[in-house]
């Protein structure tokens, strides 16, 4: 019976080594998984930053168009606020 008990219960040195190996393996696996998640999030952040810059560029372009249209409107006589259209004839 003691031989059977010795067969199923390994020596304490092997238990310590196997637990240490399991800890190292678990740490490495966790590190690899976490690195993959962080890389995925960084890629997503960069994508969102690119999208945000493109949107901001589009907004600036539209604001420039609005400013240009306002400047053209001011140059047309009779459309300025406070100026009377009396005496102007339509062409």
C-alpha positions in Angstrom: 0.0 0.0 0.0 2.8 2.4 0.7 4.2 1.8 -2.8 0.9 2.8 -4.3 0.6 5.9 -2.1 4.2 6.9 -3.1 3.2 6.4 -6.8 0.2 8.8 -6.6 1.8 11.4 -4.3 5.0 12.8 -5.9 7.9 14.1 -3.8 7.5 17.7 -2.5 10.3 18.9 -4.7 8.4 17.9 -7.9 5.3 19.6 -6.5 7.1 22.8 -5.9 8.7 22.7 -9.4 5.4 22.0 -11.1 3.6 24.8 -9.2 6.4 27.2 -10.1 6.3 26.1 -13.7 2.5 26.6 -13.7 2.9 30.1 -12.3 5.5 31.1 -14.9 3.3 29.6 -17.7 0.3 31.5 -16.4 2.2 34.8 -16.1 3.5 34.4 -19.7 0.1 33.5 -21.1 -1.5 36.5 -19.3 1.2 38.8 -20.5 0.7 37.7 -24.1 -3.1 38.1 -23.9 -2.9 41.5 -22.2 -0.3 42.7 -24.8 -2.7 41.6 -27.6 -5.6 43.5 -26.0 -3.5 46.7 -25.5 -2.2 46.5 -29.2 -5.8 46.2 -30.4 -6.9 49.2 -28.3 -3.9 51.3 -29.5 -4.9 50.5 -33.1 -8.5 51.5 -32.4 -7.3 54.8 -30.8 -5.1 55.6 -33.8 -8.0 54.9 -36.1 -10.3 57.2 -34.1 -7.7 59.9 -34.1 -7.3 59.8 -37.8 -11.1 60.0 -38.2 -11.2 62.9 -35.8 -8.5 64.8 -37.8 -10.3 64.2 -41.0 -13.6 65.5 -39.6 -11.8 68.5 -38.1 -10.3 69.2 -41.5 -13.7 69.0 -43.2 -15.2 71.4 -40.6 -12.4 73.9 -41.3 -13.0 73.6 -45.0 -16.7 74.3 -44.5 -16.0 77.3 -42.3 -13.7 78.7 -45.0 -16.5 78.3 -47.5 -19.0 80.1 -45.2 -16.5 82.9 -44.7 -15.9 83.2 -48.4 -19.7 83.3 -49.1 -20.1 86.0 -46.4 -17.3 88.1 -48.0 -18.9 87.8 -51.4 -22.3 88.8 -49.9 -20.7 91.9 -48.4 -19.2 93.0 -51.8 -22.6 92.9 -53.6 -24.3 96.4 -53.3 -27.7 96.4 -51.7 -27.3 93.3 -49.7 -25.5 94.9 -46.9 -27.4 95.5 -43.7 -28.3 99.2 -43.2 -27.9 100.2 -46.8 -31.0 101.2 -48.7 -31.9 99.7 -52.0 -33.6 102.9 -53.1 -32.4 104.2 -56.5 -31.0 100.9 -57.7 -32.5 99.4 -60.8 -32.6 95.7 -61.6 -30.6 94.7 -64.7 
